[in-house]
Amino acid sequence: MRDQRFDEPVRIALGRSGNTIFNVERVAQAADILMNRWPVATGQRHMVARKACLAVLEGKKEASVARAAFINAAIEADILVEPREVSMPAPVRSS
């Protein structure tokens, strides 16, 4: 098994009400979530992500392939947590 780290973590929300946030940082972690904790029983992107993670763990693909597939599966399952945006205060107008 050849586990690899993602360039950037992928944030997902799991749990009954999506109240548990996971920062998925490694391919093996993504594979475990896809196989054991995924909230949707099946889906096309889910299967693609599982296969991509397996290919990375077998040394056949790079982590970026699994990360992209995992993000797509998370979007499909509606569990992707968008990165927080920095809010800027409104500019003050001078008279």
FENVENHU-V874350 format. One record per residue. N is the residue number from 1. PHI is phi in whole degrees, -180 to 180 (* if undefined). OMEGA is omega in radians with two decimals (NA if undefined). D_LAST is the distance of its C-alpha to the last C-alpha in Angstrom with 2 decimals. Layout:
((N,PHI,OMEGA,D_LAST) (N,PHI,OMEGA,D_LAST))
//
This chain:
((1,*,-3.11,65.66) (2,-121,3.14,62.85) (3,-71,3.11,59.66) (4,-134,3.10,56.44) (5,-89,3.03,52.92) (6,-72,3.07,50.00) (7,-61,3.11,47.37) (8,-133,3.09,44.72) (9,-63,3.05,45.57) (10,-110,-3.12,45.39) (11,-96,3.10,44.02) (12,-130,3.12,45.84) (13,-113,3.11,46.02) (14,-123,3.14,49.54) (15,104,-3.07,51.19) (16,-54,-3.12,51.73) (17,-116,3.14,48.09) (18,68,-3.05,46.74) (19,-94,3.10,45.80) (20,-110,-3.11,47.47) (21,-95,3.08,45.51) (22,-114,2.96,47.62) (23,-99,-3.09,46.54) (24,-86,-3.00,49.31) (25,-113,-3.05,49.89) (26,-132,-3.13,53.43) (27,-64,-3.14,55.59) (28,-63,3.09,58.24) (29,-66,3.10,55.68) (30,-61,-3.14,54.41) (31,-62,3.12,58.04) (32,-62,3.13,58.84) (33,-65,3.14,55.93) (34,-61,-3.07,56.86) (35,-88,-2.98,60.48) (36,-118,-3.03,60.28) (37,-129,-3.05,56.93) (38,-66,-3.04,55.52) (39,-76,-3.11,54.39) (40,-110,-3.05,55.60) (41,-59,-3.11,59.34) (42,-157,3.11,59.14) (43,176,-3.10,57.02) (44,-62,-3.13,57.31) (45,-68,3.08,54.49) (46,-61,3.14,55.92) (47,-66,3.10,59.27) (48,-61,-3.14,57.76) (49,-65,3.10,55.91) (50,-61,3.14,59.13) (51,-65,3.14,61.03) (52,-65,3.11,58.38) (53,-62,3.12,58.42) (54,-61,3.13,62.21) (55,-62,3.10,62.25) (56,-67,-3.13,60.02) (57,-64,3.08,62.22) (58,-86,3.12,65.24) (59,81,-3.09,63.72) (60,-95,-3.12,63.44) (61,-140,3.12,59.64) (62,-90,-3.11,56.55) (63,-59,-3.12,54.22) (64,-62,3.11,51.40) (65,-68,3.13,53.55) (66,-67,3.14,54.05) (67,-62,3.14,50.38) (68,-62,3.13,49.31) (69,-66,3.13,52.06) (70,-65,3.09,51.14) (71,-61,3.12,47.49) (72,-61,3.11,48.76) (73,-67,3.12,51.12) (74,-66,3.07,48.39) (75,-65,3.13,46.27) (76,-58,-3.11,49.39) (77,-87,3.14,49.97) (78,59,3.12,46.30) (79,-124,3.13,46.21) (80,-71,3.08,43.93) (81,-101,-3.13,41.01) (82,-67,3.06,38.04) (83,-59,3.14,36.52) (84,-71,3.11,33.61) (85,-92,3.09,30.26) (86,-80,3.13,27.71) (87,-90,-3.14,24.66) (88,-106,3.09,21.32) (89,-67,3.11,18.42) (90,-66,3.13,15.62) (91,-66,3.12,12.77) (92,-90,3.12,9.71) (93,-83,3.05,6.50) (94,-99,-3.10,3.79) (95,-90,NA,0.00))
//
